[in-house]
Amino acid sequence: MTAALTRSARQARIVQLIEAQPVTSQTQLAALLAESGIEVTQATLSRDLEELGAVKLRGSDGAPASYVLPPENAPLRPAQAAPARLTRLLADLLTNAEGSANLAVLRTPPGAAQFLASALDKVGLPDVLGTIAGDDTLLVVSRDPDGGPALADRLRALAERTPAVYPELKTDLEESSP
């Protein structure tokens, strides 16, 4: 084993590995790092992936889910990255959104609901009280007792990259558009 690396050096190696090949699990990534002489705990690896903005997405061709990094691999501070990440995840993962009373029910591909819930929680939308995620279904609770349908509509619009639905996020969302 080599001498301990700095966090940035370790994260740079993680980026190289994810860009070089499909990485489908943290266990696989830890093994690849170990082959490079970098021993890392699962907790450290999880933090590194979060800081890098890596998310695990299933390929559109049915390929197993693997880690992907944000464009240009330029990690932003969490407060700056959250709106862009939410928009990307909604565009990539939202398959359906319906509302009733103060609830919006979002559907995603299997295994993706928790990523989407985390992104919603980090942005802290003013009309969202909280989220609960299962495997492919996400429950979003609106602060407005009758706000579920409107919330579902706004989240669907964000998935279509329409930033005007949340003016406070407009600048960040416009910058993240392709």
C-alpha positions as a printed Julia matrix, in Angstrom:
178×3 Matrix{Float64}:
   0.0    0.0     0.0
   1.26   3.48   -0.83
   1.45   6.4     1.54
  -1.83   8.08    2.41
  -3.07  10.33   -0.37
  -4.73  13.67    0.03
  -8.47  13.79   -0.42
  -8.12  15.64   -3.72
  -5.64  13.06   -5.08
  -7.94  10.21   -4.04
 -10.93  11.93   -5.63
  -8.95  12.56   -8.82
  -8.26   8.81   -9.04
 -11.96   8.08   -8.46
 -12.81  10.39  -11.36
 -10.29   8.6   -13.61
 -11.74   5.21  -12.74
 -15.38   6.25  -13.28
 -14.53   7.88  -16.61
 -12.48   4.89  -17.79
 -15.05   2.15  -17.21
 -18.54   1.47  -15.9
 -18.41   1.32  -12.1
 -21.56  -0.31  -10.76
 -20.95  -0.36   -7.0
 -18.92   1.15   -4.21
 -17.47  -2.3    -3.58
 -16.18  -2.44   -7.16
 -14.79   1.09   -6.88
 -13.04   0.26   -3.59
 -11.47  -2.8    -5.25
 -10.28  -0.71   -8.21
  -8.8    1.84   -5.82
  -7.09  -0.96   -3.87
  -5.51  -2.19   -7.14
  -4.06   1.33   -7.41
  -2.72   1.07   -3.88
  -5.43   3.25   -2.35
  -7.23   1.71    0.61
 -10.47   3.46    1.49
 -13.39   2.79    3.83
 -16.93   2.61    2.5
 -17.85   5.75    4.48
 -14.98   7.74    2.96
 -15.83   6.47   -0.51
 -19.47   7.44   -0.05
 -18.46  10.97    1.02
 -16.07  11.26   -1.92
 -18.77  10.26   -4.4
 -21.18  12.77   -2.87
 -18.6   15.57   -3.0
 -17.83  14.75   -6.63
 -21.53  14.88   -7.46
 -21.47  11.29   -8.72
 -24.84   9.62   -9.11
 -25.71   6.1   -10.08
 -27.92   5.92  -13.17
 -29.25   3.0   -15.14
 -28.31   3.07  -18.81
 -31.11   3.76  -21.28
 -30.17   0.52  -23.05
 -30.98  -1.51  -19.93
 -27.35  -1.7   -18.82
 -26.76  -2.04  -15.07
 -26.74   1.22  -13.12
 -23.3    2.79  -12.94
 -21.8    5.95  -11.51
 -21.72   9.08  -13.65
 -20.15  12.45  -12.92
 -21.45  15.95  -13.61
 -20.45  17.54  -16.93
 -16.9   18.84  -17.1
 -16.34  17.15  -13.74
 -16.21  20.48  -11.97
 -17.63  19.91   -8.49
 -19.43  22.98   -7.21
 -20.04  23.94   -3.64
 -23.15  22.05   -2.48
 -25.32  25.18   -2.38
 -24.46  25.94   -6.01
 -24.65  22.37   -7.26
 -28.0   21.4    -5.73
 -30.38  23.2    -8.16
 -28.45  22.0   -11.21
 -28.32  18.47   -9.82
 -32.07  18.5    -9.11
 -32.84  19.62  -12.65
 -30.55  16.95  -14.14
 -32.01  14.21  -11.99
 -35.59  15.24  -12.7
 -34.86  15.31  -16.44
 -33.16  11.91  -16.3
 -35.28  10.09  -13.74
 -38.82  11.45  -13.5
 -41.2    9.13  -15.35
 -44.48  10.4   -13.87
 -45.74  12.99  -11.39
 -49.24  13.21   -9.94
 -50.67  15.23   -7.09
 -53.52  14.99   -4.61
 -54.29  17.16   -1.58
 -50.86  18.15   -0.22
 -48.97  15.23   -1.78
 -47.07  14.79   -5.02
 -46.21  11.23   -6.0
 -43.19  10.97   -8.3
 -42.26   7.81  -10.19
 -38.72   6.91  -11.23
 -36.94   3.88  -12.67
 -36.22   1.19  -10.05
 -33.55   2.25   -7.57
 -33.63   5.98   -8.4
 -36.16   7.47   -5.97
 -33.65   8.03   -3.16
 -31.31  10.02   -5.41
 -34.18  12.25   -6.43
 -35.35  12.67   -2.82
 -31.86  13.67   -1.74
 -31.65  16.28   -4.5
 -35.05  17.73   -3.54
 -34.06  17.88    0.12
 -30.77  19.63   -0.63
 -32.39  22.35   -2.75
 -34.9   23.19   -0.03
 -37.75  24.32   -2.29
 -39.97  26.75   -0.36
 -43.18  24.79   -0.98
 -41.76  21.36   -0.04
 -42.19  20.22    3.55
 -40.34  16.95    3.08
 -39.82  13.77    1.08
 -40.06  10.02    1.59
 -38.49   7.67   -0.94
 -38.89   4.02   -1.7
 -37.28   2.15   -4.57
 -39.1    3.72   -7.52
 -41.64   6.01   -5.85
 -41.11   9.31   -4.09
 -43.68  11.07   -1.91
 -43.21  14.84   -1.75
 -45.25  16.68    0.9
 -46.35  20.21    0.04
 -46.6   22.94    2.68
 -49.89  24.03    1.09
 -52.79  21.76    2.17
 -54.02  21.71   -1.46
 -50.65  22.13   -3.16
 -49.91  18.57   -4.3
 -51.16  18.89   -7.89
 -49.41  22.25   -8.42
 -46.2   20.86   -6.9
 -46.33  17.84   -9.23
 -46.82  20.22  -12.19
 -43.84  22.38  -11.15
 -41.55  19.38  -10.7
 -42.65  18.04  -14.09
 -41.84  21.46  -15.6
 -38.38  21.38  -13.97
 -37.84  17.97  -15.56
 -38.53  19.69  -18.88
 -35.96  22.34  -17.86
 -38.44  25.19  -17.51
 -36.76  27.36  -14.84
 -39.57  29.93  -14.53
 -41.54  27.57  -12.27
 -39.13  28.39   -9.44
 -37.85  31.95  -10.08
 -35.43  31.75   -7.14
 -33.6   28.94   -8.95
 -33.78  30.52  -12.42
 -30.15  31.6   -12.75
 -28.81  28.25  -11.54
 -31.18  26.27  -13.74
 -30.45  28.3   -16.85
 -26.74  27.72  -16.32
 -27.33  23.97  -16.06
 -29.39  23.68  -19.25
 -27.74  21.86  -22.15
